[in-house]
Amino acid sequence: MNRPIPLPSHIHYELLLRLLERETAAAVYTHSPQKEKLQELIITLRKAMSQQKQLEESCRVADLAVEYHWSLNEKPGA
C-alpha cells in the first residue's frame, strides 16, 4: 500500500492569514511600501492554499490518500 501524501494542515494557512490580516495590517501604515508588500504576501498565501486544495482534489480523484501534518516533528503512523 502507498504511503499517504503529507500536506500541511489548512490551519497553518488560516493562522498566517489571520495574523497578517489582523495584526500585521493594523501595524503597517496605509500608504506605505510595506502595506503593498503585505497585500502581495496575503494574496500569495491565498493562492498557495487554493493550489493545495487543487492538489488534494487531484489526489482524491486519483484515489491517493492525503495525510495532514501539524508539524515536521510528527512521526508517520503516530
C-alpha positions, 0 to 999 in steps of 0.5 A: 500500500502507498504511503499517504501524501503529507500536506500541511494542515489548512490551519497553518494557512488560516493562522498566517492569514489571520495574523497578517490580516489582523495584526500585521495590517493594523501595524503597517501604515496605509500608504506605505511600501510595506502595506503593498508588500503585505497585500502581495504576501496575503494574496500569495498565501491565498493562492498557495492554499487554493493550489493545495486544495487543487492538489488534494482534489487531484489526489482524491480523484486519483484515489491517493490518500492525503495525510495532514501534518501539524508539524515536521516533528510528527512521526508517520503512523503516530 
